[in-house]
Amino acid sequence: MTELLTKSEFVEKIFDYENKKEWDFQGDVPVLIDFYADWCGPCKMLAPVLEQLSDEYEGKVKIYKVDTEAEQELSAVFGIRSIPSMLFVPVGEDPQMAHGALPKNQIEKIISDVLKVSK
């Protein structure tokens, strides 16, 4: 199941951007973060796909959601200008951003290529 992240949870679970300049991922499992808004049509189309992927990759990849309306500072830190945007966070490497409501097979390819995780 996807989990909603607030700024404080992001700082604790993902990256403490207020105190560190260099990327330093706090987690031990790769993460996909969906930046979305409730009014965004493509975001609504993407949501069930992410729920499916969350089930399929359970224990291998954590999928979080960030409400760009509620967490404007967090969105600004990552330069989110269009939604949906997905941040793919591998362990031990820099994160990569993908934009748009990508089809499931394309998200799976990024999970495989960037997060180095297979089902």
N, CA, C and O of each residue as an XYZ file, in Angstrom:
476
protein
N       0.831     -1.190      0.000
C       0.000      0.000      0.000
C       0.874      1.252      0.000
O       1.869      1.323      0.721
N       0.499      2.230     -0.806
C       1.272      3.470     -0.833
C       1.009      4.244      0.455
O      -0.054      4.124      1.066
N       1.992      5.033      0.850
C       1.916      5.765      2.117
C       2.153      7.248      1.865
O       3.063      7.618      1.123
N       1.339      8.090      2.479
C       1.470      9.534      2.332
C       2.611     10.046      3.206
O       2.705      9.689      4.381
N       3.482     10.884      2.632
C       4.619     11.444      3.375
C       4.410     12.924      3.644
O       4.038     13.675      2.743
N       4.648     13.345      4.877
C       4.702     14.768      5.205
C       6.175     15.178      5.154
O       7.059     14.335      5.008
N       6.420     16.468      5.274
C       7.805     16.949      5.257
C       8.618     16.292      6.366
O       9.727     15.823      6.113
N       8.095     16.249      7.577
C       8.865     15.690      8.698
C       9.157     14.202      8.478
O      10.243     13.729      8.812
N       8.196     13.466      7.921
C       8.421     12.048      7.627
C       9.451     11.877      6.509
O      10.265     10.954      6.536
N       9.402     12.785      5.524
C      10.370     12.733      4.431
C      11.782     12.927      4.978
O      12.698     12.179      4.633
N      11.951     13.939      5.836
C      13.261     14.240      6.421
C      13.770     13.037      7.227
O      14.961     12.729      7.215
N      12.857     12.370      7.919
C      13.235     11.231      8.754
C      13.513      9.963      7.931
O      14.495      9.266      8.187
N      12.650      9.660      6.943
C      12.736      8.387      6.235
C      13.558      8.422      4.952
O      14.128      7.408      4.548
N      13.621      9.600      4.305
C      14.238      9.665      2.980
C      15.543     10.456      3.004
O      16.613      9.891      2.781
N      15.460     11.763      3.273
C      16.636     12.618      3.176
C      16.422     13.892      3.985
O      15.424     14.593      3.813
N      17.374     14.181      4.868
C      17.317     15.392      5.699
C      17.927     16.554      4.923
O      19.077     16.932      5.148
N      17.136     17.117      4.002
C      17.641     18.170      3.115
C      17.907     19.480      3.843
O      18.601     20.346      3.311
N      17.368     19.645      5.052
C      17.590     20.893      5.786
C      19.002     20.947      6.389
O      19.563     22.029      6.562
N      19.568     19.788      6.705
C      20.860     19.749      7.380
C      21.993     19.163      6.547
O      23.146     19.197      6.977
N      21.695     18.630      5.369
C      22.736     18.033      4.536
C      22.655     18.586      3.125
O      21.572     18.722      2.556
N      23.808     18.901      2.575
C      23.851     19.412      1.207
C      23.909     18.258      0.195
O      23.239     18.295     -0.837
N      24.708     17.244      0.501
C      24.861     16.103     -0.394
C      23.738     15.102     -0.165
O      23.309     14.895      0.970
N      23.263     14.481     -1.237
C      22.208     13.480     -1.137
C      22.652     12.350     -0.215
O      23.737     11.795     -0.382
N      21.816     12.016      0.751
C      22.124     10.949      1.707
C      20.823     10.244      2.066
O      20.121     10.642      2.996
N      20.511      9.191      1.315
C      19.263      8.448      1.498
C      19.280      7.709      2.830
O      20.230      6.989      3.137
N      18.222      7.891      3.621
C      18.137      7.294      4.958
C      17.636      5.852      4.960
O      17.830      5.129      5.937
N      16.995      5.430      3.874
C      16.338      4.127      3.866
C      17.251      2.970      3.511
O      18.383      3.171      3.071
N      16.755      1.761      3.706
C      17.520      0.568      3.355
C      16.853     -0.228      2.234
O      17.356     -1.274      1.825
N      15.714      0.276      1.739
C      14.989     -0.331      0.625
C      14.735      0.778     -0.397
O      14.380      1.889     -0.005
N      14.906      0.511     -1.696
C      14.646      1.540     -2.708
C      13.227      2.109     -2.581
O      12.310      1.440     -2.106
N      13.078      3.352     -3.017
C      11.824      4.076     -2.838
C      11.389      4.732     -4.144
O      12.214      5.211     -4.923
N      10.074      4.743     -4.367
C       9.463      5.521     -5.440
C       8.550      6.529     -4.750
O       7.686      6.154     -3.958
N       8.746      7.812     -5.055
C       7.908      8.855     -4.445
C       7.099      9.535     -5.546
O       7.655     10.072     -6.504
N       5.790      9.503     -5.392
C       4.860     10.104     -6.344
C       4.465     11.490     -5.836
O       3.826     11.606     -4.790
N       4.839     12.537     -6.568
C       4.400     13.898     -6.250
C       3.109     14.136     -7.029
O       3.095     14.059     -8.258
N       2.024     14.425     -6.304
C       0.700     14.491     -6.931
C      -0.131     15.616     -6.300
O       0.302     16.270     -5.350
N      -1.327     15.824     -6.847
C      -2.335     16.703     -6.242
C      -3.702     16.077     -6.479
O      -3.919     15.391     -7.478
N      -4.621     16.323     -5.550
C      -5.959     15.732     -5.637
C      -6.719     16.163     -6.893
O      -7.537     15.403     -7.412
N      -6.454     17.378     -7.387
C      -7.201     17.899     -8.538
C      -6.620     17.437     -9.882
O      -7.191     17.722    -10.934
N      -5.501     16.734     -9.848
C      -4.767     16.368    -11.066
C      -5.317     15.076    -11.680
O      -5.223     14.010    -11.072
N      -5.890     15.174    -12.880
C      -6.463     14.013    -13.570
C      -5.455     12.897    -13.821
O      -5.707     11.751    -13.449
N      -4.303     13.210    -14.454
C      -3.302     12.153    -14.685
C      -2.821     11.502    -13.381
O      -2.495     10.315    -13.366
N      -2.775     12.275    -12.289
C      -2.371     11.712    -10.987
C      -3.378     10.652    -10.539
O      -3.004      9.610    -10.000
N      -4.663     10.939    -10.772
C      -5.719      9.989    -10.393
C      -5.632      8.712    -11.221
O      -5.945      7.627    -10.731
N      -5.208      8.841    -12.477
C      -5.046      7.671    -13.333
C      -3.849      6.833    -12.877
O      -3.872      5.606    -12.974
N      -2.817      7.494    -12.385
C      -1.595      6.821    -11.963
C      -1.756      6.107    -10.616
O      -1.106      5.091    -10.372
N      -2.616      6.632     -9.749
C      -2.755      6.110     -8.376
C      -3.009      4.598     -8.307
O      -2.313      3.912     -7.559
N      -3.985      4.047     -9.060
C      -4.211      2.599     -8.957
C      -3.025      1.775     -9.467
O      -2.781      0.674     -8.975
N      -2.290      2.301    -10.447
C      -1.099      1.609    -10.963
C      -0.050      1.525     -9.853
O       0.575      0.481     -9.663
N       0.140      2.622     -9.126
C       1.120      2.634     -8.037
C       0.690      1.707     -6.900
O       1.532      1.075     -6.262
N      -0.621      1.626     -6.645
C      -1.108      0.694     -5.618
C      -0.785     -0.752     -6.019
O      -0.351     -1.553     -5.191
N      -1.002     -1.068     -7.296
C      -0.682     -2.402     -7.823
C       0.800     -2.699     -7.650
O       1.179     -3.762     -7.159
N       1.639     -1.741     -8.062
C       3.085     -1.929     -7.967
C       3.518     -2.071     -6.518
O       4.433     -2.833     -6.207
N       2.858     -1.333     -5.633
C       3.168     -1.416     -4.207
C       2.955     -2.841     -3.703
O       3.759     -3.357     -2.926
N       1.868     -3.476     -4.147
C       1.592     -4.866     -3.768
C       2.598     -5.824     -4.405
O       3.110     -6.733     -3.752
N       2.871     -5.602     -5.696
C       3.739     -6.513     -6.439
C       5.191     -6.474     -5.967
O       5.897     -7.480     -6.026
N       5.633     -5.302     -5.497
C       7.022     -5.148     -5.050
C       7.125     -5.063     -3.525
O       8.119     -4.564     -2.996
N       6.110     -5.543     -2.826
C       6.091     -5.457     -1.366
C       7.363     -6.044     -0.764
O       7.771     -7.157     -1.099
N       7.979     -5.276      0.129
C       9.212     -5.715      0.774
C      10.461     -5.402     -0.036
O      11.575     -5.477      0.483
N      10.278     -5.045     -1.326
C      11.427     -4.767     -2.201
C      11.552     -3.281     -2.539
O      12.655     -2.753     -2.677
N      10.393     -2.613     -2.670
C      10.348     -1.181     -2.991
C       9.236     -0.559     -2.158
O       8.132     -1.099     -2.088
N       9.526      0.583     -1.525
C       8.478      1.318     -0.816
C       7.974      2.420     -1.735
O       8.753      3.120     -2.383
N       6.651      2.560     -1.778
C       6.061      3.603     -2.618
C       5.350      4.609     -1.721
O       4.439      4.272     -0.966
N       5.801      5.858     -1.833
C       5.243      6.953     -1.043
C       4.579      7.963     -1.968
O       4.866      8.020     -3.164
N       3.679      8.765     -1.384
C       3.027      9.842     -2.110
C       3.270     11.146     -1.356
O       3.253     11.173     -0.126
N       3.494     12.227     -2.104
C       3.635     13.551     -1.516
C       2.599     14.454     -2.171
O       2.605     14.643     -3.387
N       1.709     15.008     -1.354
C       0.685     15.944     -1.831
C       1.347     17.301     -2.049
O       1.718     17.978     -1.090
N       1.495     17.695     -3.312
C       2.220     18.927     -3.627
C       1.509     20.177     -3.101
O       2.143     21.211     -2.888
N       0.208     20.083     -2.894
C      -0.532     21.224     -2.336
C      -0.212     21.396     -0.850
O      -0.007     22.514     -0.379
N      -0.171     20.291     -0.122
C       0.081     20.332      1.320
C       1.564     20.507      1.636
O       1.922     21.093      2.658
N       2.418     20.000      0.765
C       3.869     20.007      1.014
C       4.593     20.823     -0.054
O       5.399     20.295     -0.820
N       4.285     22.137     -0.089
C       4.840     22.988     -1.136
C       6.353     23.156     -1.013
O       7.053     23.239     -2.022
N       6.859     23.206      0.227
C       8.302     23.349      0.417
C       9.039     22.129     -0.136
O      10.051     22.262     -0.824
N       8.523     20.951      0.170
C       9.117     19.704     -0.303
C       9.108     19.660     -1.832
O      10.091     19.249     -2.449
N       8.015     20.077     -2.430
C       7.912     20.119     -3.887
C       8.931     21.084     -4.475
O       9.530     20.803     -5.513
N       9.128     22.215     -3.815
C      10.082     23.221     -4.293
C      11.516     22.701     -4.219
O      12.320     22.961     -5.115
N      11.838     21.968     -3.152
C      13.184     21.413     -2.981
C      13.559     20.537     -4.174
O      14.711     20.531     -4.608
N      12.580     19.795     -4.704
C      12.841     18.901     -5.833
C      12.458     19.527     -7.178
O      12.482     18.853     -8.208
N      12.108     20.811     -7.165
C      11.821     21.512     -8.408
C      10.637     20.948     -9.169
O      10.643     20.915    -10.399
N       9.615     20.502     -8.438
C       8.434     19.923     -9.086
C       7.635     21.045     -9.753
O       7.095     21.927     -9.085
N       7.575     20.990    -11.082
C       6.821     21.998    -11.827
C       5.625     21.383    -12.538
O       4.679     22.085    -12.895
N       5.668     20.083    -12.742
C       4.529     19.406    -13.368
C       4.257     18.126    -12.590
O       5.167     17.481    -12.071
N       2.995     17.786    -12.528
C       2.619     16.559    -11.829
C       1.765     15.702    -12.760
O       1.095     16.244    -13.639
N       1.769     14.393    -12.591
C       2.571     13.690    -11.597
C       4.054     13.670    -11.953
O       4.424     13.634    -13.127
N       4.889     13.692    -10.927
C       6.324     13.481    -11.066
C       6.689     12.381    -10.080
O       6.183     12.345     -8.959
N       7.567     11.489    -10.505
C       7.974     10.384     -9.638
C       9.474     10.433     -9.414
O      10.254     10.532    -10.360
N       9.863     10.364     -8.157
C      11.272     10.331     -7.785
C      11.633      8.884     -7.462
O      11.059      8.274     -6.560
N      12.587      8.350     -8.207
C      13.055      6.983     -7.997
C      14.349      7.056     -7.192
O      15.333      7.642     -7.642
N      14.345      6.458     -5.996
C      15.466      6.578     -5.071
C      16.097      5.200     -4.832
O      15.588      4.407     -4.042
N      17.216      4.924     -5.526
C      17.915      3.668     -5.264
C      18.746      3.779     -3.988
O      19.002      4.883     -3.508
N      19.164      2.651     -3.443
C      20.042      2.659     -2.276
C      21.471      2.867     -2.778
O      21.940      2.139     -3.653
N      22.157      3.864     -2.220
C      23.567      4.072     -2.546
C      23.854      4.811     -3.836
O      25.013      4.925     -4.234
N      22.816      5.320     -4.505
C      23.017      6.090     -5.735
C      22.108      7.307     -5.720
O      21.195      7.399     -4.900
N      22.363      8.243     -6.633
C      21.538      9.446     -6.703
C      20.152      9.116     -7.248
O      20.000      8.221     -8.080
N      19.143      9.846     -6.772
C      17.776      9.618     -7.261
C      17.600     10.139     -8.684
O      18.372     10.974     -9.153
N      16.583      9.638     -9.355
C      16.239     10.101    -10.696
C      14.753     10.423    -10.757
O      13.928      9.738    -10.153
N      14.429     11.475    -11.495
C      13.051     11.943    -11.604
C      12.459     11.532    -12.953
O      13.136     11.564    -13.980
N      11.183     11.144    -12.929
C      10.428     10.889    -14.163
C       9.136     11.703    -14.083
O       8.541     11.833    -13.014
N       8.711     12.245    -15.219
C       7.521     13.107    -15.229
C       6.411     12.479    -16.053
O       6.652     11.795    -17.048
N       5.183     12.733    -15.607
C       4.018     12.287    -16.355
C       3.444     10.985    -15.824
O       4.081     10.274    -15.048
N       2.224     10.691    -16.260
C       1.543      9.458    -15.856
C       2.026      8.341    -16.773
O       1.390      8.027    -17.779
N       3.152      7.752    -16.414
C       3.751      6.713    -17.250
C       2.953      5.414    -17.150
O       2.345      5.134    -16.117
N       2.957      4.618    -18.230
C       2.288      3.325    -18.165
C       3.043      2.382    -17.218
O       4.236      2.553    -16.968
N       2.329      1.402    -16.709
C       2.878      0.479    -15.716
C       4.179     -0.177    -16.192
O       5.144     -0.265    -15.432
N       4.208     -0.638    -17.454
C       5.416     -1.324    -17.935
C       6.631     -0.397    -17.958
O       7.758     -0.849    -17.752
N       6.414      0.877    -18.203
C       7.522      1.835    -18.213
C       8.028      2.083    -16.781
O       9.233      2.200    -16.558
N       7.113      2.161    -15.829
C       7.505      2.333    -14.420
C       8.273      1.087    -13.960
O       9.266      1.195    -13.240
N       7.810     -0.088    -14.379
C       8.506     -1.331    -14.023
C       9.922     -1.348    -14.597
O      10.848     -1.838    -13.950
N      10.091     -0.818    -15.803
C      11.426     -0.763    -16.417
C      12.330      0.167    -15.605
O      13.498     -0.150    -15.384
N      11.807      1.301    -15.161
C      12.605      2.229    -14.348
C      12.941      1.585    -13.000
O      14.056      1.735    -12.500
N      11.984      0.873    -12.416
C      12.250      0.167    -11.152
C      13.397     -0.816    -11.363
O      14.284     -0.933    -10.517
N      13.378     -1.514    -12.483
C      14.424     -2.489    -12.796
C      15.766     -1.799    -13.075
O      16.794     -2.205    -12.534
N      15.757     -0.755    -13.919
C      16.985     -0.095    -14.348
C      17.598      0.817    -13.286
O      18.809      0.794    -13.067
N      16.766      1.613    -12.633
C      17.270      2.619    -11.687
C      17.343      2.077    -10.264
O      18.339      2.267     -9.565
N      16.272      1.397     -9.842
C      16.246      0.883     -8.473
C      16.909     -0.496     -8.366
O      17.157     -0.997     -7.269
N      17.191     -1.096     -9.528
C      17.854     -2.413     -9.581
C      17.064     -3.484     -8.816
O      17.625     -4.301     -8.086
N      15.743     -3.446     -9.013
C      14.854     -4.399     -8.339
C      14.006     -5.103     -9.382
O      13.465     -4.467    -10.287
N      13.891     -6.419     -9.253
C      12.974     -7.176    -10.101
C      11.945     -7.836     -9.200
O      12.153     -7.977     -7.995
N      10.835     -8.237     -9.800
C       9.739     -8.839     -9.017
C      10.160    -10.160     -8.418
O       9.369    -10.806     -7.731
